[in-house]
Amino acid sequence: MKNILLTLLLAGSFLSSQAGAKPSSLHQAIAGKQRSVEHKHRDKYRHPQQTLGFFDVKDNMTVVEVWPGEGWYTEILAPYLKDHGKLYAAHFSADADQPYFQKNLHAFVEKIKSQPKVYGKLELTVLQPPKFLQIAPDGSADRVLTFRNVHNWMKNDQAAAVFNAMYRALKPGGILGVVEHRNSNLKPQDTKAASGYVTEDYVIALARNAGFEFLAKSEINANSKDTKDYPEGVWTLPPALKLKDKDRKKYLAIGESDRMTIKFIKPR
């Protein structure tokens, strides 16, 4: 009886301490005011807590975010890493010849400047193949993360060069985390990825060719509603909604794309 009472008391004490425990720094970063309401609305599709947990990102690590775009994940990673870790954001070149790249980089830089307490320790680097491929000092990163970018590199025949650059930036034992719009492995892969969808097999082959070893994959960002056969490819779905008001409710009901979530390791 004494053992039973002791067990119940310990269990109650544990539950009480858990109830009063402070939220993790990652949870605080995800819930933080630095994130836009629009970006928080996408959490139900992008699952940042689970995704960064799967990639085993700790707040004392050196992390490279590759082609962060407007900074959806940067809004989480920067405050999460600023006290104990290091964040590199490998963005477009200011000398890029495409107006989209210049506009996107300008908006990202303005975001950083607008909240120095959040982004002040972020270091901006350049990824613009084939000229700029030094995303961080060689062998310095614990994690390299990229979200929905592989198809962009494939479009311009740059995927192999970028995977090699990500490999060089990582420490031995470091992890590469990839989230990408997922095509069926039963379909032959368009090497230009015109639809925006890429097969897991193709991504795994790119990583292995660069020297990575496959570690694990997750269904965190899966979406079984995504049929992957739209007139404007993946950009038919939110958030792009390239068809605008045409069948808008239909595509909103589907949600964002079905996505692979894969991690690879640089061998020791």
C-alpha positions as CSV (number, residue, x, y, z in Angstrom):
1,M,0.0,0.0,0.0
2,K,2.8,2.4,0.9
3,N,4.5,1.7,-2.5
4,I,1.2,2.5,-4.3
5,L,0.7,5.7,-2.3
6,L,4.3,6.7,-3.0
7,T,3.8,6.1,-6.8
8,L,0.6,8.1,-6.8
9,L,2.3,11.0,-5.0
10,L,5.3,11.0,-7.4
11,A,3.0,10.9,-10.4
12,G,0.9,13.8,-9.1
13,S,4.1,15.8,-8.4
14,F,5.4,15.1,-11.9
15,L,2.1,16.2,-13.5
16,S,1.9,19.3,-11.3
17,S,5.5,20.3,-12.3
18,Q,4.7,19.7,-16.0
19,A,1.5,21.8,-15.8
20,G,3.5,24.7,-14.3
21,A,6.5,24.2,-16.6
22,K,7.6,27.0,-18.9
23,P,7.1,26.5,-22.6
24,S,10.2,25.5,-24.6
25,S,12.2,28.3,-26.3
26,L,11.1,26.8,-29.7
27,H,7.5,27.0,-28.7
28,Q,8.0,30.6,-27.6
29,A,9.6,31.4,-30.9
30,I,6.7,29.9,-32.8
31,A,4.2,31.8,-30.7
32,G,6.2,35.0,-30.7
33,K,4.9,38.5,-31.8
34,Q,7.7,38.7,-34.4
35,R,5.8,36.4,-36.6
36,S,3.1,37.8,-38.8
37,V,-0.5,36.6,-38.4
38,E,-0.5,35.4,-42.0
39,H,2.5,33.2,-41.3
40,K,1.1,31.7,-38.2
41,H,-2.0,30.8,-40.2
42,R,0.2,28.5,-42.2
43,D,1.4,26.5,-39.2
44,K,-1.5,24.0,-39.7
45,Y,0.1,23.1,-43.0
46,R,3.8,23.5,-42.2
47,H,4.0,22.1,-38.7
48,P,7.1,24.1,-37.6
49,Q,7.3,22.6,-34.1
50,Q,7.2,19.0,-35.3
51,T,9.4,19.7,-38.4
52,L,12.2,21.4,-36.5
53,G,11.9,18.7,-33.9
54,F,12.3,16.0,-36.5
55,F,15.4,17.8,-37.8
56,D,16.6,17.9,-34.2
57,V,17.4,21.6,-34.2
58,K,18.7,22.7,-30.8
59,D,18.9,26.4,-29.7
60,N,22.7,26.2,-29.3
61,M,23.4,25.0,-32.8
62,T,24.9,26.7,-35.9
63,V,22.1,26.5,-38.5
64,V,22.0,27.5,-42.2
65,E,18.7,28.3,-43.7
66,V,19.0,28.1,-47.5
67,W,17.0,30.4,-49.7
68,P,14.7,31.6,-46.9
69,G,12.5,33.7,-49.2
70,E,10.4,36.1,-47.3
71,G,11.5,34.6,-44.0
72,W,8.7,32.3,-43.0
73,Y,11.0,30.0,-41.1
74,T,13.5,32.8,-40.3
75,E,10.9,34.3,-38.0
76,I,11.1,31.2,-35.9
77,L,14.8,30.3,-36.2
78,A,16.3,33.7,-35.6
79,P,14.8,34.2,-32.1
80,Y,15.2,30.5,-31.2
81,L,19.0,30.6,-32.0
82,K,20.0,34.2,-31.1
83,D,21.0,33.6,-27.4
84,H,23.0,30.4,-27.7
85,G,23.3,29.5,-31.3
86,K,24.1,31.0,-34.8
87,L,21.9,31.4,-37.8
88,Y,23.1,32.0,-41.4
89,A,20.5,32.9,-44.0
90,A,21.8,32.0,-47.5
91,H,19.8,34.3,-49.7
92,F,19.9,35.6,-53.3
93,S,22.7,37.8,-54.5
94,A,22.1,41.6,-54.6
95,D,23.5,41.4,-58.1
96,A,21.0,38.8,-59.4
97,D,19.8,39.5,-62.9
98,Q,16.2,38.4,-62.1
99,P,13.9,41.2,-60.6
100,Y,12.2,38.6,-58.4
101,F,15.4,37.7,-56.7
102,Q,16.3,41.3,-56.1
103,K,12.8,42.2,-54.8
104,N,12.7,39.2,-52.5
105,L,16.2,39.9,-51.1
106,H,15.3,43.5,-50.5
107,A,12.1,42.6,-48.6
108,F,14.1,40.1,-46.5
109,V,16.7,42.6,-45.6
110,E,14.1,45.2,-44.6
111,K,12.5,42.5,-42.3
112,I,15.8,42.0,-40.6
113,K,16.4,45.7,-40.1
114,S,12.9,46.3,-38.8
115,Q,13.5,44.1,-35.7
116,P,17.1,44.2,-34.6
117,K,16.4,42.5,-31.3
118,V,15.1,39.5,-33.1
119,Y,17.3,39.4,-36.2
120,G,20.4,41.3,-35.1
121,K,22.7,38.3,-34.8
122,L,21.6,36.7,-38.1
123,E,24.4,36.6,-40.7
124,L,23.4,37.0,-44.3
125,T,25.3,34.9,-46.9
126,V,24.8,34.4,-50.6
127,L,23.7,31.3,-52.6
128,Q,23.5,32.1,-56.3
129,P,24.9,29.3,-58.4
130,P,27.2,29.0,-60.1
131,K,29.1,32.1,-58.8
132,F,28.2,32.2,-55.1
133,L,28.2,28.8,-53.2
134,Q,29.7,29.6,-49.8
135,I,26.6,29.5,-47.6
136,A,28.7,29.3,-44.4
137,P,32.3,28.5,-43.5
138,D,33.2,25.0,-44.5
139,G,32.5,22.4,-41.8
140,S,30.8,24.9,-39.5
141,A,27.1,24.1,-39.4
142,D,25.3,21.6,-37.3
143,R,22.2,21.8,-39.4
144,V,21.4,23.0,-43.0
145,L,17.7,23.4,-43.7
146,T,15.8,24.1,-46.9
147,F,12.1,24.4,-47.4
148,R,10.5,24.0,-50.8
149,N,13.5,24.9,-52.8
150,V,14.8,21.8,-54.6
151,H,12.5,22.3,-57.6
152,N,13.9,25.8,-58.1
153,W,17.4,24.5,-58.3
154,M,16.4,21.8,-60.7
155,K,14.7,24.3,-63.0
156,N,18.1,25.9,-63.6
157,D,20.3,22.8,-63.5
158,Q,21.7,23.9,-60.1
159,A,20.6,21.2,-57.8
160,A,23.9,19.2,-57.8
161,A,25.9,22.3,-57.1
162,V,23.7,23.4,-54.2
163,F,23.7,19.9,-52.6
164,N,27.5,20.0,-52.8
165,A,27.5,23.4,-51.1
166,M,25.2,22.3,-48.3
167,Y,27.5,19.2,-47.8
168,R,30.6,21.4,-47.5
169,A,29.0,23.8,-44.9
170,L,28.0,20.9,-42.5
171,K,30.2,19.5,-39.9
172,P,30.8,15.7,-40.0
173,G,27.8,14.3,-38.3
174,G,25.7,17.3,-39.2
175,I,22.2,17.0,-40.6
176,L,20.6,18.3,-43.8
177,G,16.8,18.8,-43.5
178,V,14.8,19.0,-46.7
179,V,11.1,19.8,-47.1
180,E,9.8,19.7,-50.7
181,H,6.6,19.4,-52.7
182,R,6.3,15.6,-53.2
183,N,5.5,13.9,-56.4
184,S,4.7,10.2,-56.7
185,N,7.7,7.9,-57.0
186,L,5.6,6.0,-59.6
187,K,5.9,8.9,-62.0
188,P,9.1,9.7,-64.0
189,Q,10.7,12.8,-62.6
190,D,10.8,15.8,-64.9
191,T,14.4,17.0,-64.4
192,K,13.3,20.6,-64.6
193,A,10.4,20.0,-62.1
194,A,8.1,22.3,-64.1
195,S,5.1,21.4,-61.9
196,G,7.0,22.2,-58.7
197,Y,6.7,18.6,-57.5
198,V,9.7,16.3,-57.0
199,T,9.9,12.6,-56.1
200,E,11.5,11.5,-52.8
201,D,13.7,9.1,-54.8
202,Y,15.1,12.0,-56.9
203,V,15.9,14.1,-53.7
204,I,17.5,11.1,-52.1
205,A,19.7,10.6,-55.2
206,L,20.8,14.2,-55.2
207,A,21.8,14.0,-51.6
208,R,23.6,10.7,-52.0
209,N,25.5,12.0,-55.0
210,A,26.8,14.9,-52.9
211,G,28.0,12.5,-50.2
212,F,25.1,12.4,-47.8
213,E,23.7,9.3,-46.2
214,F,19.9,8.9,-45.9
215,L,18.9,9.2,-42.2
216,A,15.1,9.2,-42.0
217,K,11.8,10.6,-43.4
218,S,8.6,11.7,-41.8
219,E,5.0,12.2,-42.9
220,I,4.7,15.4,-40.7
221,N,3.9,17.5,-43.8
222,A,1.9,15.0,-45.8
223,N,-1.4,16.0,-47.4
224,S,-3.4,13.2,-48.9
225,K,-5.9,15.7,-50.5
226,D,-3.2,16.9,-52.9
227,T,-3.8,15.2,-56.3
228,K,-0.7,16.9,-57.9
229,D,-2.4,17.4,-61.3
230,Y,-3.3,21.1,-61.4
231,P,-3.2,23.5,-64.4
232,E,-0.6,25.7,-62.8
233,G,1.3,23.0,-61.0
234,V,1.8,23.3,-57.2
235,W,1.3,27.0,-57.5
236,T,-2.4,26.3,-58.1
237,L,-2.7,25.6,-54.4
238,P,-2.4,28.0,-51.5
239,P,-0.6,30.1,-50.6
240,A,0.1,31.1,-54.3
241,L,-3.4,30.4,-55.6
242,K,-2.2,31.3,-59.1
243,L,-5.7,30.8,-60.6
244,K,-6.9,33.6,-58.3
245,D,-10.7,33.3,-57.9
246,K,-11.1,30.4,-60.3
247,D,-12.0,27.3,-58.2
248,R,-10.6,29.1,-55.2
249,K,-12.7,27.3,-52.6
250,K,-11.7,24.0,-54.1
251,Y,-8.0,24.7,-53.7
252,L,-8.4,26.2,-50.3
253,A,-10.1,23.1,-49.2
254,I,-7.2,21.0,-50.4
255,G,-4.7,23.2,-48.5
256,E,-1.0,23.4,-49.1
257,S,0.9,20.7,-51.1
258,D,1.8,17.2,-50.0
259,R,5.4,17.5,-48.8
260,M,8.2,15.1,-48.1
261,T,10.2,15.8,-45.0
262,I,13.6,14.1,-45.1
263,K,16.9,14.3,-43.2
264,F,20.3,13.3,-44.3
265,I,23.6,13.1,-42.4
266,K,27.1,14.0,-43.4
267,P,29.2,11.0,-42.5
268,R,31.8,11.4,-39.8
